[in-house]
Amino acid sequence: MKPSRLFTAIVLFAAQNVTIALGQEIMCHLPKTLLRLEVTYEVTTAKHGPFYQYSERYLGTKDVVTQDKTSYNIVNVEIGTGAIADPVRTFSFIPGQDGLTTFSLSRDGMLQSLNANDQTTGANKKNENSNRKKPSENSVMPLSEEVLLTGSIAKMAEGTAKQIYRLREARLNLLSGDVDKLPADANSMHQVLAEIERQEKELTSLFIGTIKKEVKHEKIIISEADLQSLVSAEGANEIIAFRFSPIVGLVDTEDLSGAPFYLKASNISRAEKPINDKKSPALSPIKYCVPGSATFMLTDGKKTIKTSTLLLSALGYDASLPADFIKKSPVLHFDRRTGALLSAEQHSK
């Protein structure tokens, strides 16, 4: 029996394998490079304790939170790129013809590799713990029954201070060995000391308050119109990339409560398509992009925050790979952000 001539190509998608039969045409998109900023900022939340007015009297400290407050501070800004499928710049090919075997597509139909055996997962795996709820903060003050029954804030503060000093004394006695019975081993000693520290910290926070810091990340996509404006006239144009307020954080570019951060472009280099006087070779249907580049600078109006040189498909041109080259079934990898050919090597046998 002769082997069947039926051919199947395996297309590797981001999260699934799909079998494509011989003769089925595959439509692909070249990417449109997007300019993207990632703003990392810190949120500081300060909450006063119910006994803050008695901190100096009972704990001897004035360094306390006296009112609830939330503030925002920029930690870092990265200038990078992303991509979406360009609905205008498309091409198609038929698997199983002219050296085209396996290939990898992104979810939105952009060619990532050709004749490669690797599978690009591309899908962000969810952290197994991401859906777990964080334990809620205990809103009940960690006070003894004796203290709670006093009924007076001043008396409660005094009783709480006594609890703190008793904990400190217990820790000192443990460390000096001045107790009737020491913990059995070093691990037990560590656990006892850790529990004393935890209780002391909770009680002390009722006087000095709490300060919590959380780091957040926000992504900002620069519109296609703004990007074109930046690269159309080197250094002549600048845009407000975003505004930031120390009171509420990132705000809309039209919200004057936030200070503006400006973006401008320089060193704009457009990739020029070469002029070939010789007879052009036969071309394959596989297209790619030769990108240009530009340097982007983010400022706050006074000083430079970040400078990055990036490749952009909008500053380049599209080209097709030679048909003779594709017939040799090379292993090709493409840049998902620009559509550029990243690597080409002979397929190992």
LINVENFEN-V116238 format. One record per backbone hydrogen bond with DSSP energy under -0.5 kcal/mol. CO is the residue of the C=O (numbers start at 1). NH is the residue of the N-H. Records with the same first field share a line. If there is no record, write none. Layout:
# LINVENFEN-V116238
CO=NH / NH
This chain:
# LINVENFEN-V116238
7=22
9=11 / 20
10=12 / 103
11=13 / 18
12=105
14=123
16=13
18=11 / 20
20=9
21=24
23=25
24=95
25=27
26=93
28=91
29=111
30=86
31=33
32=84
34=36 / 82
35=222
36=80
37=39 / 220
38=40 / 78
39=41 / 218
40=75 / 76
41=216
42=44 / 73
43=45 / 214
44=46 / 71
45=212
46=69
47=210
49=52
51=54
52=55
54=58
55=59 / 60 / 61
56=60
62=64
64=66
65=49
69=46
71=44
73=42
76=40
78=38 / 80
80=36
82=34
84=32
85=87
88=90
89=30
91=28
93=26 / 95
94=97
95=23
97=100
99=101
100=96
102=115
103=12
104=112 / 113
106=109
109=29
110=106
112=334
113=104
114=332
118=120
119=121
121=123
123=125
127=130
129=132
137=139
141=143
144=148
145=149
147=150
148=151
152=156
153=157
154=158
155=159
156=160
157=161
158=162
159=163
160=164
161=165
162=166
163=167
164=168
165=169
166=170
167=171
168=172
169=173
170=174
171=175
172=176
173=177 / 178
177=179
185=189
186=190
187=191
188=192
189=193
190=194
191=195
192=196
193=197
194=198
195=199
196=200
197=201
198=202
199=203
200=204
201=205
202=206
203=206
204=207 / 208
205=209
206=51
208=65
210=47
212=45
214=43
216=41
218=39
220=37 / 222
222=35
223=227
224=228
225=229
226=230
227=231
228=232
229=233
233=236 / 237
237=265
239=241 / 263
242=261
243=251
244=259
245=249
246=72
249=245
251=243
252=255
254=256
255=258
259=244
261=241 / 242
262=299
263=239
264=297
265=235
266=295
268=270
269=293
270=272
274=276
275=277
282=323
285=287
286=321
288=319
289=291
290=317
292=312
293=269
294=296 / 310
295=266
296=308
297=264
298=305 / 306
299=262
303=300
306=298
308=296 / 310
310=294
312=292 / 315
313=316
315=271
317=290
319=288
321=284
322=326
323=327
324=328
325=328
326=329
330=332
331=345
332=114
333=342 / 343
334=336
335=339
339=289
340=335 / 342
343=333
345=331
